[in-house]
């Protein structure tokens, strides 16, 4: 796995980054919530292509500064500009219009996770991964997965605070 600079802020653990890298290897990925590109670079290093949706309005929360320039600079620093398609916008508006096949959809925005997981599932991915599952403060990912499970039971694997839903295996089992 690629070694990333500590100057790229992230809440991801090394185990979560490794799990994302394994899921993304050789695949087409859609990332929702890129911030400054840590997870984007982890996945782009091994993926065919990463589509990265983020409005890049600001970080940190206490003193928000736009993140697009930092995101693009980090992609350039790690020579990933040709592997990533940045999409500037709100995922809730972008996802309904998005076409194409994504093997992995990675969601790293807890505030709208419930809505995003349902929109992501409509894109027919192989896996959906959500960050911040079981986080004590940011509960959106946990609430989204719990409500999603009420409707459909997907096989799930947890790596630290990364929840990985195996969408395709459940879909295949339903068609047997």
C-alpha positions as semicolon CSV with decimal commas, in nm:
position;residue;x (nm);y (nm);z (nm)
1;X;0,000;0,000;0,000
2;X;0,116;0,353;-0,074
3;X;0,272;0,548;0,216
4;X;0,094;0,880;0,253
5;X;0,218;1,200;0,409
6;X;0,090;1,279;0,756
7;X;0,003;1,628;0,624
8;X;-0,311;1,487;0,459
9;X;-0,570;1,486;0,742
10;X;-0,760;1,163;0,787
11;X;-0,961;0,977;1,046
12;X;-0,885;0,646;0,871
13;X;-0,684;0,382;1,047
14;X;-0,416;0,185;0,861
15;X;-0,644;-0,122;0,871
16;X;-0,929;0,074;0,711
17;X;-0,698;0,211;0,441
18;X;-0,573;-0,141;0,367
19;X;-0,931;-0,274;0,341
20;X;-1,025;0,007;0,099
21;X;-0,713;-0,060;-0,105
22;X;-0,799;-0,429;-0,132
23;X;-1,159;-0,353;-0,239
24;X;-1,049;-0,094;-0,496
25;X;-0,774;-0,302;-0,660
26;X;-0,832;-0,311;-1,036
27;X;-1,183;-0,172;-1,001
28;X;-1,390;0,136;-1,080
29;X;-1,465;0,331;-0,762
30;X;-1,703;0,610;-0,667
31;X;-1,601;0,807;-0,360
32;X;-1,848;1,035;-0,185
33;X;-1,664;1,275;0,045
34;X;-1,298;1,327;-0,049
35;X;-1,186;1,613;0,176
36;X;-0,813;1,649;0,098
37;X;-0,774;1,315;-0,078
38;X;-0,628;1,066;0,167
39;X;-0,876;0,787;0,088
40;X;-0,893;0,898;-0,276
41;X;-0,518;0,842;-0,316
42;X;-0,528;0,510;-0,128
43;X;-0,790;0,379;-0,371
44;X;-0,657;0,546;-0,688
45;X;-0,317;0,389;-0,631
46;X;-0,467;0,047;-0,715
47;X;-0,800;0,121;-0,889
48;X;-0,875;0,151;-1,259
49;X;-1,040;0,487;-1,194
50;X;-1,183;0,679;-0,896
51;X;-1,469;0,923;-0,939
52;X;-1,456;1,158;-0,639
53;X;-1,762;1,365;-0,544
54;X;-1,718;1,648;-0,295
55;X;-1,836;2,010;-0,282
56;X;-1,501;2,108;-0,124
57;X;-1,674;2,387;0,070
58;X;-1,452;2,379;0,375
59;X;-1,249;2,211;0,646
60;X;-1,196;2,214;0,940
61;X;-1,541;2,275;1,083
62;X;-1,420;2,540;1,331
63;X;-1,265;2,757;1,057
64;X;-1,375;2,620;0,719
65;X;-1,142;2,678;0,426
66;X;-1,218;2,550;0,073
67;X;-1,043;2,217;0,010
68;X;-1,043;2,182;-0,370
69;X;-0,694;2,326;-0,425
70;X;-0,545;2,112;-0,148
71;X;-0,723;1,804;-0,285
72;X;-0,591;1,863;-0,638
73;X;-0,241;1,940;-0,508
74;X;-0,236;1,614;-0,311
75;X;-0,348;1,421;-0,620
76;X;-0,069;1,589;-0,818
77;X;0,190;1,521;-0,545
78;X;0,108;1,149;-0,558
79;X;0,076;1,144;-0,939
80;X;-0,291;1,042;-0,929
81;X;-0,446;1,315;-1,144
82;X;-0,493;1,074;-1,435
83;X;-0,660;0,813;-1,209
84;X;-0,918;1,044;-1,045
85;X;-1,219;1,223;-1,191
86;X;-1,310;1,501;-0,946
87;X;-1,678;1,597;-0,940
88;X;-1,744;1,925;-0,762
89;X;-2,090;1,910;-0,609
90;X;-2,328;1,773;-0,350
91;X;-2,359;1,395;-0,386
92;X;-2,733;1,407;-0,316
93;X;-2,770;1,610;-0,636
94;X;-2,503;1,432;-0,841
95;X;-2,589;1,066;-0,770
96;X;-2,934;1,058;-0,932
97;X;-2,783;1,185;-1,260
98;X;-2,471;0,965;-1,251
99;X;-2,446;0,684;-1,502
100;X;-2,193;0,404;-1,527
101;X;-2,082;0,101;-1,334
102;X;-1,900;0,125;-1,003
103;X;-1,761;-0,181;-0,832
104;X;-1,709;0,000;-0,504
105;X;-1,889;0,302;-0,363
106;X;-1,714;0,452;-0,062
107;X;-1,915;0,699;0,147
108;X;-1,729;0,918;0,394
109;X;-1,986;1,177;0,491
110;X;-2,195;1,095;0,794
111;X;-2,439;1,385;0,789
112;X;-2,634;1,255;0,486
113;X;-2,528;0,889;0,497
114;X;-2,884;0,756;0,514
115;X;-2,989;0,924;0,192
116;X;-2,656;0,852;0,023
117;X;-2,658;0,476;0,091
118;X;-2,997;0,441;-0,079
119;X;-2,885;0,653;-0,377
120;X;-2,559;0,456;-0,401
121;X;-2,743;0,124;-0,399
122;X;-2,941;0,237;-0,705
123;X;-2,610;0,244;-0,897
124;X;-2,585;-0,135;-0,857
125;X;-2,236;-0,157;-0,700
126;X;-2,050;-0,469;-0,593
127;X;-1,972;-0,317;-0,251
128;X;-2,075;-0,013;-0,052
129;X;-1,837;0,093;0,224
130;X;-1,918;0,358;0,485
131;X;-1,669;0,521;0,714
132;X;-1,742;0,619;1,077
133;X;-1,962;0,317;1,152
134;X;-2,020;0,298;1,530
135;X;-1,852;0,635;1,581
136;X;-1,966;0,773;1,920
137;X;-2,019;1,129;1,791
138;X;-2,082;1,104;1,415
139;X;-2,374;0,863;1,407
140;X;-2,495;0,908;1,049
141;X;-2,317;0,602;0,907
142;X;-2,444;0,376;1,186
143;X;-2,801;0,503;1,150
144;X;-2,784;0,462;0,770
145;X;-2,662;0,105;0,785
146;X;-2,905;0,010;1,060
147;X;-3,205;0,145;0,866
148;X;-3,077;-0,007;0,541
149;X;-3,057;-0,345;0,715
150;X;-3,420;-0,317;0,818
151;X;-3,508;-0,328;0,448
152;X;-3,241;-0,568;0,320
153;X;-2,991;-0,784;0,493
154;X;-2,653;-0,765;0,324
155;X;-2,345;-0,952;0,439
156;X;-2,131;-0,701;0,623
157;X;-1,773;-0,686;0,739
158;X;-1,642;-0,430;0,987
159;X;-1,282;-0,306;0,986
160;X;-1,238;-0,066;1,278
161;X;-1,500;0,200;1,183
162;X;-1,532;0,098;0,818
163;X;-1,849;-0,097;0,736
164;X;-1,834;-0,294;0,409
165;X;-2,164;-0,415;0,264
166;X;-2,139;-0,700;0,014
167;X;-2,423;-0,586;-0,212
168;X;-2,367;-0,819;-0,508
169;X;-2,343;-1,144;-0,313
170;X;-2,678;-1,074;-0,148
171;X;-2,828;-0,975;-0,484
172;X;-2,695;-1,298;-0,639
173;X;-2,842;-1,503;-0,354
174;X;-3,184;-1,341;-0,401
175;X;-3,184;-1,442;-0,770
176;X;-3,098;-1,809;-0,707
